[in-house]
Amino acid sequence: MSENTPQLGLPCIQPSQAQKHVTHNEALRLLDTLVQMRLESFGAVTPPASPVSGENHALGTGATGAWTGHDNEIASWDGTAWTFLEPRAGWCAFGLAEAEMRTWSGSVWMPLASGASTFSMLGINATADATNRLSVSADATLLNNAGADHRLVLNKAGGTDTASLLYQSGWTGHAEMGLTGDSSFHLKVSADGSVWTEALVIDAASGLASGAAVQGTATDITPGRLARADYAYGRGNLVGTVAQSGGTPTGAAIESGDSASGSYVRHADGTQFCSATVSVAASGTSTVSFAAAFAAAPRVTVAGKGATAIIATSDAASASTVEVYAFDTSGTRIAASVEVIAMGRWY
């Protein structure tokens, strides 16, 4: 029969043993020390001057006095002398000075909080594996703040690796967002989990957006796509200098201006209007210059200005000028004020 128990090392009463009460009492004393073990402190090296019965200490390295030679053991005062126990891996004790529970690792007393804070994998109502080291099966997962902000960090090893959130239905991926293969932000979608479309990409350097959900060219009118600021018209670019390339507008939608020759309005589709109020002579040629040149001779409309009946005509229109004449109702040329309106194309 073994003389001691395997876990706590308690003395066993042997067959035909005399003074069995001594062994029994020693086992009780050890149980009183080891069960619900309470220590005055961890790492003590100097015995107290006036210990009380039942006082226990976890000794550190370099113990002195009555504790010399018992480094890393448990010293227990039985009322008359110090007795010593060698801790075994897995034993737990509460340190009064430290106000924490610790466990003996085989070489050091380790706080349970520190020992439990690192796991190779963890499954909560689920099974974790080598790939999914943290696995949770629940209706919801709450990550709350501790009084202020709360940030969820996904860190990848290198630039071509992936740090993303993948959304699945029936274990088939349908949406993914994050840093997928580079440092730009990607939003991808898939109908079957195999063929993916990059709906949105935010460039890490410029912050500009591209992708299937964004207008690709100035002439792209695909339904459902987001309009680009440099392709669409708004308050900032509706009015300005119009321009075109191959018939496609590259500037503002409407341009207007004034000069000594009158006023003009130019549209991005190529339409242009010029207007002016001119004084024509009773003889000779009255040539009017347009406020902005046309691509070819425009259509010109003239009308007399004033309360008196005037017949106004135009002739010899070109891309930049037109001749204007005025007559009275009898057909005689007169000097008069005439309104001139020309409509044509600027390209």
C-alpha positions in Angstrom: 0.0 0.0 0.0 1.3 3.5 -0.9 2.3 5.6 2.0 1.0 8.8 0.4 -2.0 9.8 -1.8 -1.0 10.6 -5.4 -2.6 14.1 -5.7 -2.1 15.9 -2.4 0.6 13.6 -0.9 -1.5 12.9 2.2 -0.1 10.2 4.5 -2.0 6.9 4.5 -2.6 4.8 7.5 -0.7 1.5 7.1 -1.8 -1.9 8.1 -0.9 -2.8 11.7 0.3 0.7 12.2 0.7 1.9 15.7 -0.5 5.4 16.7 -2.8 5.7 13.8 -4.1 9.0 15.1 -0.7 10.6 14.3 -1.0 9.8 10.6 -4.7 10.7 10.6 -4.0 14.1 12.2 -1.2 14.8 9.9 -3.4 14.2 6.9 -6.1 16.5 8.4 -3.4 19.2 8.9 -2.3 18.9 5.2 -5.9 19.0 4.1 -6.5 22.1 6.1 -3.5 23.7 4.3 -4.1 22.5 0.8 -7.9 22.6 0.4 -9.2 26.2 -0.3 -5.5 27.2 0.0 -5.0 30.7 1.4 -1.6 32.3 1.3 -0.4 35.5 3.0 1.6 36.3 -0.1 3.4 34.9 -3.1 7.2 35.1 -3.5 8.0 35.6 0.2 11.6 35.2 1.3 11.7 36.3 4.9 9.8 34.5 7.7 7.5 36.8 9.7 8.6 37.5 13.3 5.3 36.4 14.9 3.4 34.0 12.6 0.0 32.6 13.7 -1.1 29.1 13.5 -2.3 28.1 10.0 -0.4 31.0 8.3 0.9 30.0 4.8 3.4 31.6 2.4 4.4 30.7 -1.2 8.1 31.1 -1.0 10.2 32.8 -3.7 13.8 32.5 -4.7 16.4 33.3 -2.1 14.4 32.4 1.0 16.2 33.2 4.3 16.1 32.3 8.0 14.0 29.3 8.8 12.9 29.2 5.2 16.5 28.7 3.8 16.7 25.9 1.3 13.0 25.8 0.6 12.7 28.1 -2.4 9.4 27.9 -4.3 7.8 25.7 -1.6 4.8 26.4 0.6 5.7 27.3 4.2 3.0 26.6 6.8 3.2 27.5 10.5 1.6 24.8 12.6 1.8 26.8 15.8 5.3 25.6 16.8 7.3 25.2 13.7 7.4 25.7 9.9 6.5 22.8 7.7 7.1 22.8 4.0 5.2 21.4 1.0 6.4 21.2 -2.6 3.6 22.5 -4.9 2.5 20.4 -7.8 1.5 21.7 -11.2 -2.1 22.7 -11.3 -2.5 23.5 -7.6 -4.4 26.7 -7.0 -4.1 29.2 -4.1 -5.5 32.7 -3.3 -2.9 35.3 -2.3 -4.3 37.7 0.3 -1.7 40.4 -0.4 -2.2 40.2 -4.1 -6.0 39.7 -3.9 -5.9 37.2 -6.7 -6.0 33.5 -7.5 -3.0 31.8 -8.9 -2.0 28.4 -10.2 1.4 26.7 -10.0 2.7 26.0 -13.5 5.5 23.8 -12.3 7.9 26.7 -12.0 6.0 29.8 -11.2 2.7 30.9 -9.6 0.7 32.2 -12.5 -2.4 34.4 -12.1 -5.4 32.6 -13.4 -6.5 35.7 -15.4 -3.2 35.7 -17.3 -3.2 32.0 -17.8 -6.7 32.0 -19.2 -6.3 35.0 -21.5 -4.4 33.1 -24.2 -6.0 30.2 -26.0 -4.9 28.4 -29.1 -8.6 28.2 -30.2 -12.0 28.9 -28.6 -15.4 27.6 -29.6 -18.5 29.2 -28.0 -21.5 27.0 -28.7 -19.5 25.8 -31.7 -16.4 23.9 -32.6 -13.2 25.8 -33.4 -10.6 24.4 -35.7 -7.1 25.2 -37.0 -8.5 27.7 -39.5 -11.4 29.1 -37.5 -9.6 29.4 -34.2 -12.5 31.5 -32.8 -16.0 30.1 -33.6 -19.3 31.4 -32.2 -22.8 30.1 -32.9 -25.4 32.6 -31.6 -28.2 34.8 -32.6 -26.0 37.9 -32.0 -22.5 38.8 -30.9 -22.1 42.0 -28.9 -18.8 43.9 -28.8 -19.4 46.8 -26.4 -17.3 49.8 -25.4 -15.6 50.2 -22.1 -16.7 53.8 -21.6 -15.7 55.5 -24.9 -14.7 54.2 -28.3 -14.7 50.6 -29.6 -12.7 49.5 -32.6 -12.6 46.1 -34.3 -9.2 45.6 -35.9 -8.5 43.2 -38.8 -4.7 43.1 -39.5 -3.2 41.2 -42.5 0.4 40.1 -42.8 1.3 41.8 -46.1 0.2 44.0 -49.0 -1.1 41.2 -51.2 -2.9 39.4 -48.4 -6.6 39.9 -47.4 -8.2 41.4 -44.4 -12.0 41.4 -45.0 -15.5 40.6 -43.8 -17.2 37.9 -45.8 -21.0 37.6 -45.8 -22.5 34.2 -46.5 -25.9 32.5 -46.9 -25.9 28.8 -46.5 -22.1 28.8 -46.5 -22.1 30.5 -49.9 -20.3 33.9 -50.1 -22.4 36.7 -51.6 -20.6 39.9 -50.3 -17.1 40.8 -49.1 -15.6 44.1 -48.0 -12.1 45.0 -46.9 -8.5 45.0 -48.1 -8.5 42.1 -50.6 -5.1 41.8 -52.3 -3.9 45.3 -51.9 -4.3 48.4 -49.6 -7.4 49.8 -51.3 -10.9 49.2 -49.9 -12.9 46.7 -51.9 -16.6 45.9 -51.9 -17.4 42.7 -53.9 -20.6 40.8 -54.5 -21.4 37.4 -56.0 -24.6 35.7 -57.0 -23.2 32.2 -56.7 -20.1 32.5 -54.5 -17.8 31.7 -57.5 -18.0 34.7 -59.8 -17.3 38.0 -58.1 -17.9 41.5 -59.2 -16.0 44.4 -57.6 -18.9 46.8 -57.1 -16.8 49.5 -55.4 -13.1 50.2 -55.0 -11.8 53.1 -52.9 -8.2 53.9 -53.9 -5.9 54.0 -50.8 -3.8 56.8 -52.2 -6.3 59.1 -53.8 -9.5 58.2 -52.1 -11.3 58.1 -55.4 -14.0 55.5 -56.2 -14.2 53.0 -59.1 -15.9 49.7 -59.8 -19.0 48.3 -61.4 -21.2 50.5 -59.4 -19.5 53.7 -60.6 -19.9 55.5 -63.9 -17.0 54.3 -66.0 -16.8 56.9 -68.8 -18.3 60.2 -69.6 -20.8 58.5 -71.9 -21.7 55.7 -69.5 -25.4 55.8 -68.8 -25.8 52.3 -67.4 -28.9 52.2 -65.1 -28.1 51.9 -61.4 -24.5 53.2 -61.5 -23.3 56.1 -59.4 -22.5 59.3 -61.3 -19.0 60.6 -61.1 -18.6 64.3 -60.2 -16.4 64.9 -63.3 -18.9 63.2 -65.6 -22.2 64.4 -64.2 -23.6 68.0 -64.0 -24.3 69.9 -60.9 -24.1 73.3 -59.3 -20.3 73.4 -59.7 -20.1 72.7 -63.4 -23.5 73.2 -65.0 -22.5 76.8 -66.1 -19.0 77.6 -67.3 -16.9 77.1 -70.4 -18.4 74.5 -72.8 -16.1 72.2 -74.7 -16.4 68.9 -76.6 -14.3 66.1 -78.0 -15.7 64.1 -80.8 -19.2 65.4 -80.1 -19.0 64.4 -76.4 -19.2 67.3 -73.9 -16.0 67.8 -71.9 -16.9 71.1 -70.2 -19.9 72.9 -68.8 -23.5 72.4 -70.1 -24.2 76.1 -70.7 -21.9 79.1 -71.4 -22.9 82.7 -71.8 -21.1 86.0 -72.2 -21.1 89.6 -73.4 -18.9 91.6 -75.6 -19.0 94.9 -77.5 -20.8 92.9 -80.3 -23.6 91.7 -78.1 -24.4 88.6 -76.1 -24.2 84.9 -76.7 -25.4 81.6 -75.1 -23.6 78.4 -76.0 -24.9 74.9 -75.1 -22.9 71.7 -74.7 -24.9 70.0 -77.6 -23.4 72.5 -80.0 -26.4 75.0 -80.2 -25.5 78.7 -80.0 -27.5 81.9 -79.9 -26.1 85.4 -80.5 -28.1 88.6 -80.0 -27.4 92.3 -80.4 -29.1 95.7 -80.8 -27.4 97.6 -83.7 -27.9 100.9 -85.5 -28.0 100.5 -89.3 -27.3 103.3 -91.7 -29.7 104.6 -94.4 -27.0 103.8 -97.0 -24.0 101.6 -97.5 -23.5 98.3 -95.7 -24.1 97.8 -92.0 -22.1 94.7 -91.0 -22.8 93.1 -87.6 -20.2 90.9 -85.8 -21.5 88.1 -83.7 -20.6 88.0 -80.0 -19.2 84.5 -80.5 -18.3 82.8 -83.8 -20.4 80.0 -85.2 -19.0 76.9 -87.0 -20.9 77.9 -90.1 -23.4 80.7 -91.2 -26.3 80.7 -88.7 -29.9 81.4 -89.2 -30.5 85.1 -88.6 -33.7 86.9 -87.5 -33.9 90.7 -87.5 -36.6 93.1 -86.3 -37.0 96.8 -86.1 -36.9 98.3 -82.7 -39.3 101.2 -81.8 -42.9 102.4 -82.2 -42.6 103.1 -85.9 -43.1 100.3 -88.4 -39.8 99.2 -89.8 -38.9 96.4 -92.2 -35.5 94.8 -91.3 -33.6 92.3 -93.5 -30.3 90.5 -93.4 -27.9 89.3 -96.0 -24.5 87.7 -96.6 -24.4 85.9 -93.2 -21.2 84.1 -92.4 -19.8 82.3 -89.3 -18.9 85.6 -87.7 -20.8 88.4 -89.3 -24.1 89.4 -91.1 -25.2 92.4 -93.1 -28.4 94.2 -91.8 -30.7 96.7 -93.6 -33.7 98.8 -92.5 -36.6 100.1 -94.7 -39.8 102.1 -94.0 -43.1 100.8 -95.2 -42.7 102.4 -98.6 -39.5 100.4 -99.2 -37.1 103.3 -98.7 -33.9 102.5 -96.7 -33.7 104.3 -93.4 -31.4 104.5 -90.5 -32.9 102.6 -87.6 -32.3 100.5 -84.5 -32.5 96.8 -85.2 -32.6 93.7 -83.0 -30.5 90.8 -84.4 -30.8 87.2 -83.2 -28.7 84.4 -84.8 -29.1 80.7 -84.1 -26.6 78.0 -85.2 -23.9 75.7 -84.0 -20.6 76.4 -82.5 -19.1 73.1 -83.6 
